[in-house]
Amino acid sequence: MNKLEELKKSLGELVKTITKYQATAPATDAEVLEFKSAIDEAKTLKTQITDLEAQAKDAGDIISFAKSSSTPAPIVPSGGTPATPAATNKSAGEDVYAVRKDGTFGLAYTDDPLFGNETLMKEFASTEYQKCFALIAKGGERDPYRLLDKDQIKFVEEMRRKAASVGIEEDGGFLVPPQMVNEIVRQRAGQTSVSQMVRRQPTTSAAIQMLRYEDSGGDTYTNTGLRIAWTGEGADPNDQNQPKLKPFTIPVHEGEVEVALTRTFLEDAPGAVNSYIGEEFRTSFDLGVEDVILNGNGIAKPTGILARVGEVYGPAAVNVGNPVTADGLIDAYYTLPAQYRRNNSRIVMRDSVFGDLQKLKDGANNYIFGVQANFDGLALNAQERLRGTPIMFTDFTEDSGSAKKIAIHGDFSTYMMVVRLGMTMRMRDIPGQQPAAVFRFRFGGDLLMGRGMKVWTQS
């Protein structure tokens, strides 16, 4: 059994432990410790397996490249027969690409009659020019000559003058090296919405503690908490008038974001690397926070809103019908208490769910949804709303379907995100492992009061 197979076997055993606790949740301190240790060890094995697989792939790519490039591709003139020059005639033993007399482009050889100035071609194939070109590429777009000394700059400028003076149509000429843009093209991540609406509390400790009413499940002030008691003259206060408080703790959890890089990338594009690392971390962190605010299970991570559905301190589930009906939406909308519905409420769902809702029609086959817009010259962009409440979109709630939690309606400031100050970043460049920028952060989160939200379900 090789090293890779051995690591995968060990990871498989850890996955069994993780899967067991993910389904049942650890009950004792020892089980919690075992679960956390299994996760930490699995993360380490995952990194080692990924690195070994990447090395194997790189080795395969290098071997394939060496085999495919051992015989130069023939040069095919426009309308002509492929040329088959000997490898010994190749300029300075380097791959040099140039424009031929007939306007075609390919590998240049010193004895190819379709190429022009033989002396100039040899100069472009020289070791000195190859070195200068590599330094220009590393210099970046803004100051390409910053890594060259005075003699190298003079040499490159002379080569550029010679190249520009060669007529392409008659004698053939060399292509000017392409511009290198100091920018990395990457996919655009989804916009976040929930993480911008919750309450954020900074902390310097491993947890934050507060008090809340022992029973927060009711919707009216008469159910719990401080309220008026009509005692009459000299009578004792009603026992229910006393606040029933209990401690409530939100622990802070640890997490990481690893931005994978390559050594070549680090060497050749330092400016782009810094910008890329910062943007990728912010995107990953924001989306990861949004996911855990909604779906976190509280095991080594914050507890999400949807994990609290049906609990004493969690939001109640409200059925909107399956399929969804207009009456079901109206009934669900008004189950949220007025004090939370009118002040700062939002409705959060997937774009695809709102697309399904927009297809609802009345008895006359007319769509019941519309987007309200004013055209008075000062109007804001129209926003999707339900009975005046803005609809926000996220990718981390469930799609339409039976028994699915399709939307959350309420005041999201009733969820608290606790951020531990002191986020750190370090570069990992260990032989045998893929280089990466590693960000470590610590934060926690939990729902403070379930009555401020309702979760719409299809059941």
C-alpha positions as CSV (number, residue, x, y, z in Angstrom):
1,M,0.0,0.0,0.0
2,N,1.5,3.3,-1.1
3,K,1.4,6.6,1.0
4,L,-1.6,8.0,-0.8
5,E,-3.7,4.8,-0.3
6,E,-2.7,4.7,3.4
7,L,-3.8,8.3,3.9
8,K,-7.1,7.7,2.2
9,K,-7.8,4.6,4.3
10,S,-7.1,6.6,7.5
11,L,-9.4,9.4,6.3
12,G,-12.1,6.8,5.7
13,E,-12.0,5.7,9.3
14,L,-12.3,9.3,10.5
15,V,-15.2,9.9,8.2
16,K,-17.1,7.1,9.9
17,T,-16.7,8.8,13.3
18,I,-17.6,12.2,11.9
19,T,-20.7,10.8,10.2
20,K,-21.8,9.1,13.4
21,Y,-21.7,12.3,15.4
22,Q,-23.0,14.5,12.6
23,A,-26.2,12.4,12.7
24,T,-26.6,11.9,16.5
25,A,-24.6,14.8,18.0
26,P,-22.1,14.1,20.8
27,A,-23.7,13.9,24.2
28,T,-20.7,13.8,26.6
29,D,-17.6,15.9,26.9
30,A,-15.5,12.9,25.8
31,E,-17.6,12.5,22.7
32,V,-17.4,16.2,21.9
33,L,-13.6,16.0,22.2
34,E,-13.5,12.8,20.0
35,F,-15.6,14.5,17.4
36,K,-13.5,17.7,17.3
37,S,-10.2,15.6,17.2
38,A,-11.6,13.6,14.3
39,I,-12.4,16.8,12.4
40,D,-9.0,18.3,13.0
41,E,-7.2,15.1,12.0
42,A,-9.4,14.7,8.9
43,K,-8.6,18.3,7.8
44,T,-4.8,17.5,8.0
45,L,-5.2,14.2,6.0
46,K,-7.3,16.0,3.4
47,T,-4.5,18.6,2.9
48,Q,-1.9,15.8,2.6
49,I,-4.0,13.8,0.2
50,T,-4.7,16.9,-2.0
51,D,-1.0,17.7,-2.1
52,L,0.0,14.2,-3.1
53,E,-2.6,14.0,-5.8
54,A,-1.5,17.4,-7.1
55,Q,2.1,16.2,-7.2
56,A,1.0,13.1,-9.1
57,K,-0.9,15.1,-11.6
58,D,2.0,17.6,-12.1
59,A,4.3,14.7,-12.7
60,G,2.0,13.2,-15.3
61,D,1.6,16.6,-17.0
62,I,5.4,17.1,-17.2
63,I,5.9,13.6,-18.7
64,S,3.1,14.1,-21.2
65,F,4.5,17.5,-22.1
66,A,8.1,16.2,-22.5
67,K,6.8,13.4,-24.9
68,S,4.7,15.7,-26.9
69,S,7.4,18.4,-27.3
70,S,10.3,16.0,-28.1
71,T,9.5,16.4,-31.8
72,P,8.8,19.9,-33.0
73,A,5.6,20.5,-34.8
74,P,6.1,21.0,-38.5
75,I,5.7,24.6,-39.9
76,V,2.9,24.7,-42.4
77,P,3.2,27.7,-44.8
78,S,-0.1,29.1,-46.2
79,G,-1.0,26.9,-49.1
80,G,2.2,25.0,-48.9
81,T,3.7,21.7,-47.7
82,P,4.8,21.3,-44.1
83,A,8.4,22.1,-43.6
84,T,10.6,19.5,-41.8
85,P,13.7,21.2,-40.6
86,A,16.3,19.3,-38.6
87,A,16.3,19.9,-34.9
88,T,20.0,21.0,-35.1
89,N,18.9,24.0,-37.3
90,K,16.7,25.4,-34.5
91,S,17.9,28.8,-33.4
92,A,20.1,28.4,-30.2
93,G,18.1,25.4,-29.2
94,E,15.1,27.5,-28.1
95,D,11.5,27.7,-29.2
96,V,11.2,30.9,-31.1
97,Y,7.9,31.9,-32.7
98,A,7.8,34.4,-35.5
99,V,5.8,35.7,-38.5
100,R,6.8,34.3,-41.9
101,K,7.0,36.2,-45.2
102,D,3.5,34.8,-46.2
103,G,1.9,36.1,-43.0
104,T,1.6,32.7,-41.2
105,F,3.0,32.1,-37.7
106,G,5.0,29.3,-36.2
107,L,8.3,27.9,-34.9
108,A,11.2,29.7,-36.5
109,Y,14.3,27.9,-37.9
110,T,17.5,29.5,-39.2
111,D,17.4,27.7,-42.5
112,D,13.7,28.2,-43.2
113,P,13.4,30.3,-46.4
114,L,10.0,31.6,-45.3
115,F,11.7,33.6,-42.5
116,G,13.7,36.7,-43.2
117,N,16.6,38.2,-41.2
118,E,18.6,35.2,-39.9
119,T,20.9,37.3,-37.7
120,L,18.0,38.9,-36.0
121,M,16.3,35.6,-35.4
122,K,19.4,34.3,-33.7
123,E,19.5,37.3,-31.5
124,F,15.9,36.8,-30.4
125,A,16.7,33.1,-29.6
126,S,19.8,34.1,-27.5
127,T,20.0,33.2,-23.8
128,E,20.4,36.9,-23.0
129,Y,17.1,37.8,-24.7
130,Q,15.3,34.9,-23.1
131,K,16.5,36.1,-19.7
132,C,15.5,39.7,-20.3
133,F,12.0,38.7,-21.5
134,A,11.4,36.7,-18.3
135,L,12.4,39.7,-16.2
136,I,10.1,41.9,-18.2
137,A,7.2,39.5,-17.6
138,K,7.9,39.5,-13.9
139,G,8.1,43.3,-13.8
140,G,4.4,43.6,-14.6
141,E,2.4,46.0,-16.7
142,R,3.1,49.3,-14.9
143,D,6.9,49.1,-14.8
144,P,8.1,46.2,-17.0
145,Y,11.8,47.2,-16.9
146,R,12.0,47.5,-13.1
147,L,14.0,44.3,-12.8
148,L,16.5,45.0,-15.6
149,D,19.8,46.7,-15.2
150,K,21.0,49.5,-17.6
151,D,22.8,47.2,-20.0
152,Q,19.8,44.9,-20.2
153,I,17.4,47.8,-20.9
154,K,19.7,49.0,-23.7
155,F,19.9,45.5,-25.2
156,V,16.1,45.1,-25.2
157,E,15.5,48.5,-26.7
158,E,17.9,47.7,-29.5
159,M,16.1,44.4,-30.2
160,R,12.8,46.2,-30.3
161,R,14.2,48.7,-32.8
162,K,15.5,46.0,-35.0
163,A,12.2,44.0,-34.9
164,A,10.2,47.1,-35.8
165,S,12.5,47.8,-38.8
166,V,11.9,44.4,-40.4
167,G,9.2,44.3,-43.0
168,I,6.8,41.5,-42.3
169,E,5.4,41.1,-45.8
170,E,8.8,40.9,-47.5
171,D,11.3,39.6,-45.0
172,G,9.3,38.3,-42.1
173,G,9.5,39.7,-38.6
174,F,9.2,38.8,-34.9
175,L,6.1,39.4,-32.8
176,V,6.3,42.0,-30.1
177,P,6.0,40.3,-26.7
178,P,2.4,40.4,-25.5
179,Q,1.3,42.8,-22.8
180,M,0.8,41.3,-19.3
181,V,-2.1,42.6,-17.4
182,N,-1.6,42.6,-13.6
183,E,-5.1,41.2,-13.0
184,I,-6.5,37.8,-12.2
185,V,-9.8,36.7,-13.8
186,R,-12.0,34.8,-11.3
187,Q,-15.6,33.8,-11.0
188,R,-18.0,36.2,-9.4
189,A,-19.4,35.0,-6.1
190,G,-23.0,35.4,-5.0
191,Q,-24.0,38.5,-3.2
192,T,-24.6,38.2,0.6
193,S,-27.7,39.5,2.3
194,V,-28.3,37.8,5.7
195,S,-24.8,38.5,7.1
196,Q,-25.4,42.2,6.6
197,M,-28.6,42.2,8.6
198,V,-27.7,40.4,11.8
199,R,-26.4,42.0,14.9
200,R,-22.6,42.0,15.3
201,Q,-20.9,42.1,18.7
202,P,-17.1,42.2,19.0
203,T,-15.4,40.4,21.8
204,T,-12.0,39.8,23.2
205,S,-12.9,36.5,25.0
206,A,-13.7,33.0,24.0
207,A,-17.5,33.5,24.6
208,I,-20.0,36.2,25.4
209,Q,-22.7,35.9,28.1
210,M,-26.0,37.7,28.5
211,L,-29.4,37.2,30.1
212,R,-32.7,36.4,28.5
213,Y,-36.2,35.5,29.6
214,E,-36.5,31.9,30.5
215,D,-39.5,31.4,28.2
216,S,-39.4,33.3,24.9
217,G,-41.9,31.2,22.9
218,G,-45.0,33.4,23.1
219,D,-46.0,36.2,20.8
220,T,-47.6,38.6,23.3
221,Y,-46.2,40.4,26.3
222,T,-48.7,38.7,28.5
223,N,-46.9,35.4,28.1
224,T,-43.7,36.2,29.8
225,G,-41.5,39.1,31.1
226,L,-42.3,42.3,32.8
227,R,-45.9,43.6,32.5
228,I,-48.6,45.5,34.4
229,A,-50.1,43.8,37.4
230,W,-53.3,45.3,38.8
231,T,-52.6,44.8,42.5
232,G,-55.0,47.2,44.2
233,E,-54.1,49.3,47.2
234,G,-51.6,47.5,49.4
235,A,-51.8,44.2,47.6
236,D,-48.6,42.2,46.8
237,P,-47.4,42.2,43.2
238,N,-48.4,39.3,41.0
239,D,-45.7,36.6,40.9
240,Q,-45.9,36.7,37.1
241,N,-44.7,40.3,37.2
242,Q,-41.2,39.1,38.2
243,P,-38.8,38.7,35.3
244,K,-37.7,35.1,34.8
245,L,-34.1,35.4,33.6
246,K,-31.4,32.8,32.9
247,P,-27.8,33.0,31.6
248,F,-27.3,32.6,27.9
249,T,-23.8,32.0,26.4
250,I,-22.7,32.3,22.8
251,P,-19.3,30.5,22.4
252,V,-16.7,31.6,19.9
253,H,-15.5,29.0,17.4
254,E,-12.3,28.8,15.3
255,G,-12.1,28.6,11.5
256,E,-9.8,29.0,8.6
257,V,-9.8,30.1,5.0
258,E,-7.0,28.7,2.8
259,V,-6.3,30.5,-0.5
260,A,-4.4,28.0,-2.6
261,L,-1.5,29.3,-4.7
262,T,1.5,28.0,-6.7
263,R,5.2,28.9,-6.2
264,T,5.4,30.1,-9.8
265,F,2.4,32.4,-9.2
266,L,4.0,33.8,-6.1
267,E,7.3,34.4,-7.9
268,D,5.9,36.0,-11.1
269,A,3.0,38.2,-10.0
270,P,3.5,39.7,-6.5
271,G,1.2,42.6,-7.1
272,A,-1.7,40.5,-8.4
273,V,-1.2,38.0,-5.6
274,N,-1.8,40.5,-2.9
275,S,-5.0,41.8,-4.5
276,Y,-6.2,38.3,-5.3
277,I,-5.6,36.9,-1.8
278,G,-7.5,39.8,-0.1
279,E,-10.5,39.6,-2.4
280,E,-10.7,35.8,-2.3
281,F,-10.6,35.8,1.5
282,R,-13.3,38.4,1.9
283,T,-15.6,36.6,-0.5
284,S,-15.0,33.2,1.2
285,F,-15.5,34.6,4.6
286,D,-18.7,36.5,3.8
287,L,-20.3,33.6,2.1
288,G,-19.2,31.1,4.8
289,V,-20.6,33.4,7.5
290,E,-23.9,33.6,5.7
291,D,-24.1,29.8,5.3
292,V,-23.5,29.2,9.0
293,I,-25.9,31.9,10.2
294,L,-28.7,30.1,8.4
295,N,-27.6,26.4,8.6
296,G,-24.9,26.0,11.3
297,N,-25.6,23.1,13.6
298,G,-23.7,24.4,16.6
299,I,-21.1,21.6,16.6
300,A,-17.7,23.3,16.4
301,K,-19.4,26.1,14.6
302,P,-22.1,28.8,15.3
303,T,-25.8,27.7,15.6
304,G,-27.9,28.8,12.6
305,I,-31.4,30.1,12.4
306,L,-32.8,27.1,10.7
307,A,-31.3,24.7,13.3
308,R,-33.5,26.4,15.9
309,V,-36.8,25.8,14.1
310,G,-39.4,24.5,16.5
311,E,-37.3,25.0,19.7
312,V,-38.4,27.1,22.7
313,Y,-36.1,29.9,21.7
314,G,-36.3,29.2,18.0
315,P,-38.7,30.4,15.2
316,A,-41.9,28.6,14.5
317,A,-42.5,26.8,11.1
318,V,-45.5,28.1,9.2
319,N,-47.1,26.2,6.3
320,V,-47.6,28.1,3.0
321,G,-49.0,25.1,1.2
322,N,-47.7,22.5,-1.2
323,P,-48.1,23.8,-3.8
324,V,-47.8,27.3,-2.4
325,T,-51.0,29.3,-2.6
326,A,-51.7,33.0,-2.3
327,D,-53.9,32.4,0.7
328,G,-51.0,30.4,2.3
329,L,-48.6,33.3,1.8
330,I,-51.0,35.9,3.3
331,D,-51.7,33.7,6.3
332,A,-48.0,33.0,6.9
333,Y,-47.1,36.7,6.5
334,Y,-49.4,37.7,9.3
335,T,-48.3,35.1,11.7
336,L,-45.3,37.2,12.5
337,P,-46.1,39.6,15.5
338,A,-46.8,43.1,14.5
339,Q,-44.0,44.6,16.5
340,Y,-41.5,42.6,14.4
341,R,-43.4,42.6,11.1
342,R,-43.6,46.4,10.9
343,N,-40.3,47.7,12.2
344,N,-37.3,46.0,10.5
345,S,-38.5,42.8,8.9
346,R,-37.2,41.2,5.8
347,I,-38.1,38.0,3.8
348,V,-35.1,35.9,2.8
349,M,-35.3,33.1,0.1
350,R,-33.6,31.8,-3.0
351,D,-34.1,33.5,-6.3
352,S,-35.6,30.3,-7.7
353,V,-38.2,30.2,-4.9
354,F,-39.4,33.7,-5.7
355,G,-39.5,32.8,-9.3
356,D,-42.0,30.0,-8.4
357,L,-44.0,32.4,-6.3
358,Q,-44.2,34.9,-9.2
359,K,-46.0,32.3,-11.3
360,L,-49.0,32.2,-9.0
361,K,-52.2,33.4,-10.8
362,D,-55.6,34.5,-9.7
363,G,-59.0,33.1,-11.0
364,A,-58.7,35.3,-14.1
365,N,-55.3,33.7,-15.0
366,N,-53.5,37.0,-14.1
367,Y,-50.2,37.0,-12.2
368,I,-50.8,38.1,-8.6
369,F,-47.2,39.4,-8.1
370,G,-46.0,42.6,-9.6
371,V,-43.1,45.0,-9.0
372,Q,-44.1,48.4,-7.8
373,A,-42.2,51.3,-9.5
374,N,-42.7,55.0,-9.7
375,F,-41.5,57.0,-12.7
376,D,-41.3,60.5,-11.3
377,G,-37.6,61.0,-12.1
378,L,-36.5,60.5,-8.5
379,A,-37.7,56.9,-8.0
380,L,-35.3,54.3,-6.6
381,N,-34.7,51.1,-8.4
382,A,-37.7,48.8,-8.0
383,Q,-37.2,46.0,-5.4
384,E,-39.1,42.7,-5.0
385,R,-41.6,43.0,-2.1
386,L,-44.3,41.0,-0.5
387,R,-47.0,43.2,1.1
388,G,-44.5,46.0,1.3
389,T,-41.7,43.9,2.9
390,P,-38.4,43.8,1.0
391,I,-37.4,40.4,-0.3
392,M,-33.7,39.6,0.1
393,F,-32.0,36.7,-1.8
394,T,-29.4,34.1,-0.6
395,D,-28.1,30.8,-2.0
396,F,-28.2,29.1,1.4
397,T,-31.9,28.5,2.0
398,E,-33.7,25.5,0.6
399,D,-35.3,25.3,-2.9
400,S,-39.0,24.6,-3.4
401,G,-40.3,21.2,-2.6
402,S,-42.1,19.0,-0.1
403,A,-41.2,19.6,3.6
404,K,-38.7,22.3,2.5
405,K,-37.9,25.5,4.5
406,I,-38.3,27.9,1.6
407,A,-38.1,31.3,3.4
408,I,-37.4,33.2,6.6
409,H,-39.6,36.2,7.5
410,G,-38.7,38.4,10.4
411,D,-36.3,40.9,12.1
412,F,-32.8,39.5,11.6
413,S,-31.3,41.7,14.3
414,T,-32.6,39.1,16.7
415,Y,-29.7,36.9,15.6
416,M,-26.3,37.9,17.1
417,M,-22.9,37.2,15.5
418,V,-20.0,37.4,18.0
419,V,-16.7,38.3,16.3
420,R,-13.5,37.6,18.2
421,L,-11.0,40.4,17.5
422,G,-7.5,39.5,16.1
423,M,-7.9,37.8,12.8
424,T,-4.5,36.5,11.5
425,M,-2.9,35.6,8.1
426,R,0.2,33.6,7.4
427,M,1.8,32.2,4.2
428,R,2.3,28.4,4.1
429,D,5.1,27.3,1.8
430,I,6.2,23.9,3.1
431,P,8.1,21.4,0.8
432,G,5.7,18.7,-0.3
433,Q,2.6,20.8,0.4
434,Q,0.7,23.3,-1.9
435,P,1.5,26.9,-1.0
436,A,-1.4,28.8,0.5
437,A,-2.3,32.0,2.3
438,V,-4.0,30.8,5.6
439,F,-6.4,33.1,7.4
440,R,-7.5,32.2,10.9
441,F,-10.6,33.8,12.5
442,R,-12.9,33.1,15.4
443,F,-16.6,33.9,15.7
444,G,-19.8,32.5,17.0
445,G,-23.5,33.1,16.6
446,D,-26.9,32.2,17.8
447,L,-30.5,33.3,17.7
448,L,-31.4,35.5,20.7
449,M,-35.2,35.4,20.4
450,G,-37.3,33.1,18.2
451,R,-40.5,35.1,18.3
452,G,-38.9,37.7,15.9
453,M,-38.9,35.3,13.0
454,K,-41.1,32.7,11.2
455,V,-39.9,30.0,8.8
456,W,-42.1,29.3,5.8
457,T,-42.3,25.6,4.9
458,Q,-44.1,23.5,2.3
459,S,-45.8,20.6,4.0
